[in-house]
Amino acid sequence: MKNNAITHRLAWGYAILIGLAILQQLLVYLHLYMNQSYTLLHIGLSTASLAALALGLLLPVGVSVVLGFVYLVIYFVWLVTFADSNVLVFSWWLLIPANLAISAVIKRRLVRSARIIERLEQMKDHNPEIDLDTTLGNKQALADTLIKQSNLARRYSDCYGFCIAMFKIEFLPLVMESLGSVRYAQFLLEISQTIQKQIRYEDYKFFVDRGRFVILCPMVNTDYLPMLTRRIKKNVMDLEVLDKRGNDLQTVIKSGALVFQKEQFSKYDNIDAVLAALERNTETDLIGEYI
């Protein structure tokens, strides 16, 4: 995954480092032009400025700050006591700490950018379990919840159980074409809100693509389940939906449900098989018991 902002920061960081090195070389050439000499002192300062670039990249930022401060103090004392006062001598007082500080900042930015890129690479294939806009869980969240609920239902089969139901938008391609992407997204949000009004706080709701909504209801009386599915289906179909031309769009919703059976516990870890069974039940509005 590419990030233009991160790439630009990296490019600017390298450009600044190269600019500092060029500036140092210009000072060296200027000194040679003015004095026709280059003493061991100047060789040491030139080497120190290059070393400052390397140390800023290698050392922690705190250590770099301390070294830069110590250098400023020592060089200032030497500057006011023994050194000849000229622009070139004064420039070395600022150039070396500047190399150290700027390379330290660039190194920190590079490390932070590398961590961001690594994190983005880890997250690019990871889907959030809950959509913030619709508050709907996705297929992976449904699979995880189904496993947890089936384990609870098997362990406490005498007093615990759950039901799952699917609500499917019929003629989905026609609906999507009539609404357009923006209005279809709003339609999904309205369906989510409608379902939430009909279920309890402890129930779960999911969207598993292709216009399929799934609710998981722990501790629901099986005699109450048909009434619940009918009520949800009716309220969703009663939503006022306008297509791209502003006309009312009549939607058809089909429902199907499953009641947990302890004998089929091993099959509940196969989310595709559970969804296939639910979808078969939507064809006849069936509340079934077997996957």
N, C-alpha and C positions, 0 to 999 in steps of 0.2 A: 504494500500500500504506500503510495507516494503522497507526500505532503509538501506543497509548494513553499509554505512558510518556513518549514524546517530546512528545506534545500537552500532557500535564499539566505538563511542565517549561516549555514555552513559555508556558502560561497563568500559572504561578507567576511567571515572569520579568516579564511585563508587569504583573502585580498588584503586585510589589515596586516597580517603577518608578513606577507610579501612586501607591502608598503614600508613597514618598519625596517626590513632588511635593506631595501633600496635606499631609504633615508640614511642609514648607517654608512652604506658604501659612498653615498654622495659626500658625507662629511669627511670620510677618509680621503677621497679625491680632492676635496676642497683644501684640506690640510696640506696635502702634498703640493698642490698648486701654489699655496701661499708661502710655505716654508721650505719646500724642496727637501724635506726630511720626514722621517717617520720613526720615532724613538720606540724603545721597548715599552715605555709607559703607554703610548698610544696603541701599540700592538696588544698590550694587556687589556686596555679598556675596550678595544674593538672585539677581542675574544670574549670579554665579560658580557658585552651586549648580546652577542650570539648565544652565550651560555644562558643568559637571562630568559631568552625565548624558550630554550629547552627546559629550564627549571620551572618556568611558569606552567608548562604543559604537564610536567611530571610530578611536581610537588603539590600537596594540598594547598588550597587557597589561603588558609591561615598562616602556613609556613611561608608562603610567598610574600604575604603582607609584612611579616616580621622581618624577613631578609631585606625587602625593599626599604623599610624604615631604618634598619641598621645601616644599610649602604648610604642612604641620604644623610644621616648624621655624620658618618665617618668621612664621606666625601666633602661635606660642607666644612668640617673642621680643617681638612687638608686644603680646601679651596681658599679659605680666608687666612691661612697661615703661611703656606709654602707655594701654592700654585700661582702661575702667571694669570692675570685677569684678562681673558679674551672670550669671544663668543664660542669658539670651539671647545675650550676647556669647560665652560659653563654648560654647554650642550650635553656633555657626557654625564653631568650630574642628574639631568632629567631623563636622558634617553634610556639608560640601563634600567631604572625603576619602571619607566613606561613600558619597556619590553616585557619586564617581569609581570607587571600588573595586567597588561592587555592580553598576554598569552594565557595568564591564569583565568581571566574572565572568559576568553574564547574556549579554553579547555573545559570550563564548567558548563558553558553552553553546549559544547559538543557532547559531553557526557549526558547532559539532560536530554538533548535531542536524540541521542542513541537509545536512551531508556524509553523515550516516548515512542520511537519507531518500533522498538522491540515489543512494547505494550500493545501498539496498534496491530502488529503482526499476530500477536496472541489473540486479540479480540476480533479480528476480521471475520473469522468463521464462527464466532460465538453469537448466538441470538439471545437477546434478553428474554427472561422468562415471562415478564409482564410488560405489555405495551402501555406506556405512560398515558397515551391519549384515550384508548378504549378500555384500559384496565383488564384486558383479556390476556389470559395465558396462552402460550403457543403449544405446539405439539410435544416438544420436549418436556415442558412443564406438566402437561397432561400425563405423559408417560411416568414421570417421577411421582406425581400425586396418586396415580392409579396403583403403582406398586406399593406405596405406603398404605393406602386405604385397603387394598386386598390383603396385606399382611395383618393389619388390625382386624379385618373381618374374619380371617381364618383363625387368628389367635383367640378372639373373643366371639366366636360364631354364635354362641347362645344369646348374646345381648347386643351385638353390633353388626351392622350391615350397611350397604350403600347401593345407590342406583346411579346409572349414567344415562343421559339422554342426548340425542343429536337433533339439531334443527338445521335443515338444509334448504338453501335458496334454490328453487327450481328455475330452469331456463337461465342459468347464470350468465352465459355469454351474451344473451339478449339484454339482460338487466345491466351488465357492465357497459355494453354499447350504448344503451339508452341514457345512462346516467353520466358516463364519462368518469375519468379517474378521480377527480376532485369530489364530485357528488357521490360516487360510490364509496369513497373513504368516509364521507360524512354519514352515509347510510349505515355502514358498519358500526360507527360510533353510536348512532341512534338505536340500532339493534342491541348493542351491548347495554346501553342505559335501560332499555325496555326489559331485557332479561333480568338485570340487576333488581329492578323494582318487583319482580315476581318471585325471586328466590330469597332464601334466608342469608344472613350475614356469614354463616359458616359454610355455605355452599360455594362451589368453585365454578368458574366459567372460562371457556377456552375457545380460541379460533384456530381451526386446523386446516386452513386454506380451502380453496374451491367452494367458498360460500357455506362452509360447514361450521356450526357452533355446537359446542359440547358443554353440558353442565354435569357436574358430579355432586350428588347430594347424599351426604352421610345421614344415616338414621332416618330415612324417609319411609313411611308406611307404603307398602306396595299398592294398597288400595287407593292411596292418595295420588300416586304417580300419574295415572291417566288424566286426572283432572288438572294436574300441574302442567303437563305437556300441552294439553288442549288450550289452557289459559295463555301460556307463553306464545304458542303458535298464533292464536287469535290476536293477541296484542301486537305482535310483530307485523302480521298481515294488515292490521288496522292503521299502521303508520302512514301518514301522508307523505308520499314520495313523489317529487316532481322530476321529470326527466330534463334533458338539456333544452328542450323546447318549451318548458314550463307546463307540460301536461301531466296529469296524474298517471302514475305508473302502478299498475296492479301487480302485486308480488304474490307468489305462491310459496308457502313454506310447508315442508314435510317434516314429520318428526318420527323418531324411533327411539326405543329405550332398551336397556339391559338391567337386570337385577343380578347382583352378585350371587354366585353359587360356589360354595366351598369346594365342590368336587372339581371345578374347573380352575382352581387357584393357579396352576402352572401356566395357564394360557394368558393370564392378565399381564405378564411381562412382555407380551408381544403387542405393542400398541397398534401396529398395522392390522393385525387380526381383529382386535377389538373395534377399530374404526370400520373395518369392512363389515363386521356383524351389525354394527349400528346403522351403517348405510343401507344394508339389506332390509333392516327393519323399517327404515324410513319409506320404503316403497309401498308398504301397506299400513303405515302408522302402527307398527306392532311393538308391543312391550314383551320382549323375549327373555329367556333365561339362559340360553346357550350361545356360546361364541362359535 
